[in-house]
Amino acid sequence: MSVQHPIRQLLLLLVLLATSLTSSASVQVSHGIAMHGDLKYGPDFTHFEYANPDAPKGGKVRLSAIGTAFDNLNPFILKGNAAAASDSPYESLTTRSNDEAFSEYGLIAESVEMPNDRSWVIFNIRPEARWHDGKPITADDVVFSLDTLKEKGHPRFRFYYAGVEKAEKLGERRVKFFFGGPENRELPLIVGQLPILPKHYWQDRDFSKTTLEPPLGSGAYKISKFEPGRFITYERVKDHWAKDLPINKGQHNFDEIRYDYYRDATVALEAFKAGEYDWRYENVSKFWATGYDPSLVDDGLMIKEEVGNERPTGMQAFIYNLRRPLFQDPRVRQALAYAFDFEWTNKNLFYGQYSRTKSYFSNSELASTDLPQGKELKILEPYRGRIPEEVFTQPYLPPTTEGNGKIRSNLKQAFVLLKQAGWKIAKKGPNKGKLVNAQGELFQFEILLNSPVWERIVLPYVKNLKRLGIQAKVRSVDSAQYQERNETFDFDMVVDVFGQSLSPGNEQLDYWSSDAAKRTGSRNTAGISDEVIDELVNRVITATDRESLVIATRALDRVLLWNHYVIPHWHIRNFRLIYWNKFSKPAITPKYDIGFESWWLDSDKEAALRMKQGKDAN
């Protein structure tokens, strides 16, 4: 025994050494992180291909913001109405490329370390990283940022970073994030997006309160001047510490960016045509079709273009608030969808510019089509009886019409569903001709809007609902009141958009989970609280490869659609841009974004524009 004991010890040491070496070998050190697959840009890349590294710097650009006022320059809290682009002064550990599905490259961090299972991640901070006051960005700032945002920030941060157990300082410029719960390969990218806050600035200030003191940041821009309710201006930081990094080459080219506030979209359109601001992303089809003087385009004063993209369009829709008893029966929700005549709306109001949305992940491979098969069917089968049977028998399609305004057959189907749900037309009494339930209560609700522009779309829908005996009222409120009522779920129905990426992950918890339904300020606008959906969301988050992600997302999509939580709207696969002819841009446009950060003011074009407008070119 005494002879064998040291031999066993030696063998144990050799095993431990081998294990240590194996573990060490499995740790990846890189200049970036890809969600699935490889990074497009290698460690020695010089710039993103959609940016021009020789783009000139300079000039002032004027943009628009919609709303009545802002009262806060801290965009990371629930309180107040944050100013447009008020996150501009801040940077994160990594930054996303706009021509990859989901890849991030080091910004504040010069390198990333993580094991194959992504159970933790280490970020090494660049030694040159600086705040605008010249002090270095350190691991203490990173730890402070995570703790502060989870404790005092907007409630969405606590939810979004719920899988992050803690951040630990390993050195002055080295920080490690520990993850808990089920495997989530997205977490290293999620913490890479963490806005980094200066600990020395905030330690004597109350982060949870609104402020009109321009906070300290580290980004390419900082706030220079503002007047609440009128404008806010950002100036480029000439000696920005990160201006020569490959990720920033050819970007952040304007010396000054100013946002002017306008009451609503119609007022903003008129201001643009009067030359009060320079560049506009158009999302109102009527404005795009008829709102601009074609002679200005023909003469080259304005540029009007549609830019194709491969970005998932997500889901814009009328959203039911399931927290209201009125909308808890799925038959009621399905019935009301029959009263929305998209085809007539598209033809008469949208000039035929849109396609009907049939998926929460439209314009991508993530969208469900046909019937579930193979691995997707295997995911869904255990839920049979707990999810709508149509998931297995019919591809989802929203109700359609001929587009001529005659929707009698649709309304008949709506009546059948409403009758099944216990609603009927009152034959006598004060509510005669109106829809009531067994208790004699009226079917009535309010559609809350944040702009009068929506009224031309909603009012025909309200008219169709009236034919069903439903009393729907429309109320337009200012942006501040709309935001507050949304965050506290004080509405019956609203218009909302659930934006999607090619790599859905943690944000799906905020959209659909039971926990988010109860949390003020969450994006679970509909109030969805369903164990099956919770489990399907978890499958999306924990997918270990691209194939698993696509299959899990399609399964989630089907269940969301057939529960009729929304009345789907429409989408377009192009960015519609209109701008005064003073800009130039790179030859390549990124797949998933407009790429405005890489545009620049062209002095020759600007001078020519001023001459055509009859202004002094000097």
ROZA-649383 format. One record per residue (C-alpha): residue in three letters; x, y, z. Coordinates in steps of 0.2 Angstrom, whole numbers, padded with zeros to 4 digits, always signed. Each point is the difference from the previous one (the first is absolute). Example, Ala and Ser with C-alpha at 12.3 -4.5 7.8 and 13.67 -1.06 7.14 Angstrom:
ala+0062-0022+0039
ser+0006+0017-0003
This chain:
met+0000+0000+0000
ser+0014+0012+0005
val+0008-0003-0017
gln-0016+0002-0010
his-0006+0016+0008
pro+0013+0012-0007
ile-0003-0008-0017
arg-0019+0004+0002
gln+0004+0017+0005
leu+0011+0003-0016
leu-0014-0007-0011
leu-0012+0011+0008
leu+0011+0015-0003
leu+0002-0005-0018
val-0019-0001-0002
leu-0002+0017+0008
leu+0013+0008-0011
ala-0007-0008-0016
thr-0018+0006+0005
ser+0008+0018+0003
leu+0008+0000-0017
thr-0016-0006-0008
ser-0010+0013+0009
ser+0013+0014-0005
ala+0000-0006-0018
ser-0019+0002-0001
val+0001+0018+0004
gln-0002+0011-0015
val+0009+0017-0001
ser-0007+0011-0014
his-0002+0018-0006
gly-0019-0003-0001
ile-0015-0012+0003
ala-0011-0008-0013
met-0017-0008+0006
his+0002-0014-0012
gly+0013-0004-0013
asp+0016+0011-0003
leu+0003+0018+0001
lys+0000+0009-0017
tyr+0014+0011+0004
gly+0017-0007+0005
pro+0011+0007+0014
asp+0010+0011-0012
phe-0015+0008-0009
thr+0002+0019-0003
his-0019+0005-0001
phe-0017-0006-0003
glu-0003-0002-0019
tyr-0015+0011+0001
ala+0010+0015+0006
asn+0012+0011-0010
pro+0016+0002+0011
asp+0004+0016-0011
ala-0017+0008+0004
pro+0002+0019+0004
lys-0005+0006+0017
gly-0009+0016+0003
gly-0017+0009-0002
lys-0016+0001+0009
val-0015-0011-0003
arg-0018+0003+0006
leu-0012-0014+0004
ser-0017-0001+0007
ala-0008-0007+0016
ile-0019-0002+0003
gly-0008+0005+0017
thr-0004+0015+0011
ala+0015+0000+0012
phe+0014-0009+0009
asp+0005+0002+0018
asn+0014-0013+0002
leu+0017-0003-0007
asn+0002-0017+0008
pro-0007-0012-0012
phe+0003-0015+0011
ile-0014+0003+0013
leu-0019-0002+0000
lys-0004+0017+0006
gly-0002+0015-0012
asn+0000+0002-0018
ala+0018-0002-0007
ala+0007+0012-0013
ala+0002-0007-0018
ala+0017-0010-0002
ser+0004+0004+0018
asp+0010-0017+0000
ser+0012+0008-0012
pro+0014+0004+0012
tyr+0001-0017+0007
glu+0010-0015-0006
ser+0000-0019+0003
leu+0013-0013+0001
thr-0004-0006-0017
thr-0009+0007-0015
arg-0011-0009-0013
ser+0004-0002-0019
asn-0014+0004-0011
asp+0004-0012-0014
glu-0001-0016+0011
ala-0014-0009+0008
phe+0007+0003+0018
ser+0018+0003+0002
glu+0009+0012+0012
tyr+0017+0008-0001
gly+0010+0007+0014
leu-0003+0019+0004
ile+0005+0004+0018
ala+0006-0018+0001
glu+0015-0005-0011
ser-0002-0018+0003
val-0013-0013+0006
glu+0004-0017+0009
met-0013-0013+0002
pro-0002-0019+0001
asn-0008-0011-0013
asp-0016-0001+0011
arg-0001+0019+0002
ser-0003-0002+0019
trp+0010+0015+0003
val+0009+0014-0010
ile+0015+0011+0004
phe+0002+0017-0008
asn+0017+0009-0001
ile-0002+0018+0000
arg+0011+0011-0012
pro+0013+0010+0009
glu-0004+0015-0011
ala-0019+0000+0005
arg-0004+0017+0008
trp-0015+0009+0006
his-0003+0018-0007
asp+0008+0007+0016
gly+0016-0009-0004
lys-0001-0014+0013
pro+0003-0018-0005
ile-0015-0012-0002
thr+0004-0014+0013
ala-0007-0017+0005
asp-0008+0009+0015
asp-0011+0010-0012
val-0006-0016-0009
val-0005-0008+0017
phe-0008+0016+0005
ser-0010+0001-0016
leu-0007-0018+0002
asp-0005+0003+0018
thr-0007+0017-0003
leu-0011-0004-0015
lys-0007-0016+0008
glu-0003+0009+0017
lys-0005+0018-0005
gly-0003-0001-0019
his-0015-0003-0011
pro-0008-0016+0006
arg+0004-0008-0017
phe+0018+0000+0005
arg-0003-0012+0015
phe-0009-0011-0012
tyr+0012+0001-0014
tyr+0015-0004+0011
ala-0009-0012+0011
gly+0011-0014-0006
val+0016+0010+0005
glu+0004-0005+0018
lys+0014+0013+0003
ala+0014+0009-0008
glu+0017-0001+0009
lys+0015+0010-0001
leu+0016-0010-0004
gly+0011+0014-0003
glu+0000+0019-0004
arg-0005-0004-0018
arg-0006-0017+0001
val-0018-0005+0005
lys-0009-0017+0001
phe-0019-0003-0002
phe-0007-0016+0008
phe-0016-0008-0007
gly-0013-0010+0009
gly-0016-0010-0005
pro-0002-0010-0016
glu+0013+0001-0014
asn-0002+0016-0010
arg+0013+0003-0013
glu-0006+0017-0003
leu+0006+0007+0017
pro+0018+0005-0005
leu-0008+0010-0014
ile-0013+0008+0012
val+0013+0005+0013
gly+0010+0007-0014
gln-0014+0012-0004
leu+0000+0006+0018
pro+0000+0019+0000
ile+0016+0005+0011
leu-0003+0014+0012
pro+0013+0010+0009
lys+0001-0005+0019
his+0009+0015+0005
tyr-0014+0011-0008
trp-0015-0009+0007
gln+0006-0004+0017
asp-0006+0017+0007
arg-0015+0001-0010
asp-0017-0009+0000
phe-0001-0011-0015
ser-0018-0004+0002
lys-0006+0019-0002
thr-0003+0009-0016
thr+0014+0013-0004
leu+0003+0014-0012
glu+0018+0001+0004
pro+0009-0007-0015
pro+0008-0016+0007
leu+0018-0006-0003
gly+0003-0012-0014
ser+0014-0007-0010
gly-0008-0001-0018
ala+0003+0008-0016
tyr-0013+0014+0004
lys-0005+0010+0015
ile-0014+0012+0004
ser+0005+0018-0004
lys-0016+0010+0002
phe-0019-0003+0002
glu-0017+0007+0004
pro-0013-0012+0006
gly-0015-0001-0011
arg+0010+0009-0015
phe+0017-0009-0004
ile+0015-0009+0006
thr+0017+0001-0008
tyr+0015-0012+0000
glu+0017+0005-0005
arg+0014-0012-0006
val+0014-0003+0012
lys+0015+0005-0010
asp+0013-0009+0011
his-0012-0015+0003
trp+0011-0014+0006
ala-0007-0013-0012
lys-0001+0010-0016
asp+0014-0010-0008
leu-0006-0018+0004
pro-0005-0010-0015
ile-0018-0001+0006
asn-0001+0019+0000
lys+0010+0003-0016
gly-0011+0010-0012
gln-0014+0002+0012
his-0006+0015+0012
asn+0004+0012-0014
phe-0012+0015+0005
asp+0007+0013+0011
glu-0017+0004+0007
ile-0016-0009+0000
arg-0016+0010+0005
tyr-0017-0007+0004
asp-0015+0012-0002
tyr-0016-0005+0009
tyr-0017+0001-0009
arg-0017-0003+0006
asp-0005-0014-0012
ala+0005-0008-0016
thr-0010+0011-0011
val+0008+0016+0008
ala+0018-0008-0002
leu-0004-0004-0019
glu-0004+0018-0003
ala+0016+0006+0009
phe+0010-0012-0011
lys-0007+0007-0016
ala+0004+0017+0006
gly+0018-0004+0003
glu+0000+0000+0019
tyr+0009-0017+0001
asp+0010-0010-0012
trp-0004-0019+0000
arg-0015-0010+0003
tyr-0005-0019+0001
glu-0018-0001-0007
asn-0012-0012+0008
val-0016+0008-0005
ser-0005-0007-0017
lys-0011+0015-0005
phe+0014+0012+0004
trp+0011-0011-0011
ala-0012-0001-0014
thr-0007+0018+0000
gly+0009+0010+0013
tyr+0015+0006-0010
asp+0002+0012-0015
pro+0006-0011-0014
ser+0008+0015-0009
leu+0012+0002+0015
val+0005-0018-0003
asp+0001+0002-0019
asp+0011+0016+0002
gly+0012-0010+0012
leu-0004+0011+0015
met-0007-0015+0009
ile+0005-0019-0001
lys-0014-0012+0002
glu+0005-0018+0001
glu-0005-0017+0006
val+0014-0011+0007
gly-0003-0019+0001
asn+0005-0009+0015
glu+0001-0017+0008
arg-0006+0005+0017
pro-0014-0010+0008
thr-0015+0011+0000
gly-0007-0006+0016
met-0018+0003+0005
gln-0010+0016-0001
ala-0018-0002+0006
phe-0015+0005+0010
ile+0004-0008+0017
tyr-0013-0006+0012
asn+0003+0003+0018
leu-0004-0017+0007
arg+0000+0007+0018
arg-0017+0006-0005
pro-0014-0013+0002
leu-0008+0005-0016
phe+0015-0007-0010
gln+0004-0016+0010
asp-0011-0011-0012
pro+0010-0005-0015
arg-0016-0001-0010
val-0003+0018+0003
arg+0017+0005-0006
gln-0001-0010-0015
ala-0017+0007-0004
leu+0006+0018+0001
ala+0013-0004-0013
tyr-0013-0003-0013
ala-0006+0018+0001
phe+0017+0007-0006
asp+0000+0001-0019
phe+0019+0001-0004
glu-0003-0002-0019
trp-0011+0015-0001
thr+0011+0010+0012
asn+0016-0004-0011
lys-0009+0004-0016
asn-0008+0016+0006
leu+0011+0007+0013
phe+0017-0008-0003
tyr+0001+0001-0019
gly+0003-0019-0001
gln+0017+0002+0008
tyr-0001-0013+0014
ser-0001-0019+0002
arg-0010-0008+0014
thr+0009-0006+0015
lys-0002-0019+0003
ser+0014-0003+0013
tyr+0008+0008+0014
phe+0016-0003-0009
ser-0005+0005-0018
asn+0014+0003-0013
ser+0011-0013+0007
glu+0003-0019+0001
leu-0007+0000+0018
ala-0018+0003-0006
ser-0011-0015+0001
thr-0007-0007-0016
asp-0011-0014-0006
leu-0003-0013+0014
pro+0013-0005+0013
gln+0010-0015-0004
gly+0015-0010+0006
lys+0009+0007+0015
glu-0012+0015+0001
leu-0015-0012+0001
lys+0010-0010+0013
ile+0001+0016+0011
leu-0018+0004-0002
glu-0008-0018+0003
pro+0002+0000+0019
tyr-0011+0016+0001
arg-0014-0008-0010
gly-0016+0005+0010
arg+0008+0015+0008
ile+0003+0010-0016
pro-0013+0003-0014
glu-0003-0015-0011
glu+0002+0011-0015
val+0019+0000+0003
phe+0000-0018-0007
thr-0013+0002-0013
gln+0001+0017-0009
pro+0013+0012-0005
tyr-0004+0017+0008
leu-0008+0013-0011
pro-0009+0015+0006
pro-0017+0003-0007
thr-0001+0007-0018
thr-0012+0010-0010
glu-0003+0005-0018
gly+0006+0018+0003
asn-0017+0007-0005
gly-0006+0005+0017
lys-0013-0014+0000
ile+0004-0011+0015
arg-0017-0008+0004
ser+0007-0018-0001
asn+0014+0005+0012
leu-0012+0008+0012
lys-0011-0015+0000
gln+0015-0011+0005
ala+0003+0013+0014
phe-0018-0002+0006
val+0002-0019+0001
leu+0015+0002+0011
leu-0007+0014+0011
lys-0016-0011+0003
gln+0011-0015+0005
ala+0008+0012+0013
gly-0016+0005+0007
trp-0004+0016-0009
lys-0016+0005-0009
ile-0009+0015-0007
ala-0012+0007+0012
lys-0018+0000-0008
lys-0008+0013+0012
gly+0004+0012+0014
pro+0012+0015+0000
asn+0014-0011-0008
lys-0011-0006-0015
gly+0011-0004-0015
lys+0016-0001+0010
leu+0010-0015+0005
val-0002-0005+0018
asn+0004-0015+0011
ala-0011-0011+0011
gln+0001+0014+0014
gly-0006+0013-0012
glu+0017+0009+0000
leu+0005+0009-0016
phe+0015-0006-0011
gln+0009+0017+0000
phe+0019+0004+0001
glu+0012+0014-0004
ile+0014+0000-0014
leu+0014+0011+0007
leu+0011+0009-0013
asn+0016+0011+0001
ser-0003+0010-0016
pro-0015+0006-0010
val+0008-0007-0015
trp-0007-0017+0005
glu-0018+0006+0001
arg-0003-0002-0019
ile+0005-0019+0002
val-0009-0003+0016
leu-0017+0008-0003
pro-0005-0011-0015
tyr+0004-0015+0012
val-0011+0008+0013
lys-0014+0002-0013
asn+0001-0019-0004
leu+0000-0004+0019
lys-0016+0010+0002
arg-0008-0011-0013
leu+0003-0014+0013
gly-0008+0010+0013
ile+0016+0004+0008
gln+0003+0018+0007
ala+0019+0004-0003
lys+0006+0018+0004
val+0016+0007-0006
arg+0011+0011+0010
ser+0016+0009-0005
val+0012+0006+0014
asp+0017+0009+0000
ser+0016-0011+0000
ala+0003+0003+0019
gln-0017-0006+0005
tyr+0000-0014-0012
gln+0017-0006+0007
glu-0007+0000+0018
arg-0016-0009-0004
asn+0010-0013-0010
glu+0012-0003+0014
thr-0014-0002+0013
phe-0011-0010-0013
asp-0014+0012+0002
phe-0008-0003-0016
asp-0013-0012-0009
met+0009-0001-0017
val+0015+0009-0007
val+0011-0001-0016
asp+0017-0007+0004
val+0015-0007-0009
phe+0010-0015+0006
gly+0016+0002-0009
gln+0010-0016-0004
ser+0018-0004-0005
leu+0007-0015-0009
ser+0006-0007+0017
pro-0015+0001+0012
gly+0005-0003+0018
asn-0003+0008+0017
glu-0011+0014-0006
gln-0013-0013-0003
leu-0002-0002+0019
asp-0004+0019+0000
tyr-0013-0002-0014
trp-0009-0016+0005
ser+0004-0007+0017
ser-0012-0002+0015
asp+0012+0010+0011
ala+0001+0014-0012
ala-0019+0001-0001
lys+0000+0005+0018
arg+0015+0012-0001
thr-0003+0019-0002
gly+0009+0007-0015
ser+0002-0017-0009
arg-0002-0003-0018
asn-0013-0013+0003
thr-0014+0012-0006
ala-0013-0013-0002
gly+0002-0008+0017
ile+0004-0017-0006
ser+0001-0013+0014
asp+0001-0017-0006
glu+0012-0015+0006
val+0001-0007-0017
ile+0006+0016-0007
asp+0012+0002+0014
glu+0008-0017-0004
leu+0001+0004-0019
val+0008+0017+0004
asn+0013-0010+0011
arg+0003-0012-0015
val+0004+0015-0011
ile+0012+0007+0013
thr+0009-0016+0003
ala+0002-0005-0018
thr+0018-0006-0003
asp+0001+0002-0018
arg-0008+0009-0015
glu-0011-0015-0005
ser-0007-0002+0018
leu-0003+0019+0001
val-0010+0000-0016
ile-0011-0015+0004
ala-0003+0007+0018
thr-0005+0017-0006
arg-0012-0007-0013
ala-0008-0010+0013
leu-0002+0015+0011
asp-0007+0010-0015
arg-0014-0012-0003
val-0006+0000+0018
leu+0000+0018+0001
leu-0009+0002-0016
trp-0014-0012+0003
asn-0003+0007+0017
his-0006+0016-0009
tyr+0009+0012+0012
val+0000+0013-0013
ile-0007+0006-0017
pro+0014+0000-0011
his+0004+0015-0011
trp+0011+0001-0014
his+0019+0002-0005
ile+0011+0006-0014
arg+0017-0007-0004
asn+0008+0017-0004
phe+0006+0015+0009
arg-0008+0015-0007
leu+0011+0015+0001
ile-0002+0018-0005
tyr+0014+0013+0003
trp+0006+0017-0007
asn+0014-0004-0012
lys+0015+0005+0010
phe+0006-0018+0006
ser+0011-0013-0007
lys+0001-0018+0006
pro+0011-0016-0002
ala-0003-0010-0016
ile-0005-0015+0011
thr-0016+0001+0011
pro+0000-0013+0015
lys-0013-0014-0001
tyr-0009+0004+0016
asp+0001+0019+0002
ile-0001+0016-0009
gly+0018+0004+0005
phe-0003+0019+0003
glu+0015+0000+0012
ser+0011-0002-0015
trp-0007+0014-0011
trp+0008+0017-0001
leu-0004+0017-0005
asp+0007+0004-0018
ser+0006+0018-0001
asp-0002+0000-0019
lys-0018-0006+0001
glu-0004+0011+0014
ala+0007+0015-0010
ala-0010-0005-0015
leu-0016-0002+0010
arg+0002+0017+0007
met+0002+0008-0017
lys-0015-0009-0007
gln-0010+0006+0015
gly+0006+0018-0004
lys+0011+0001+0015
asp+0017+0006+0002
ala+0012-0014-0002
asn+0012+0008+0012
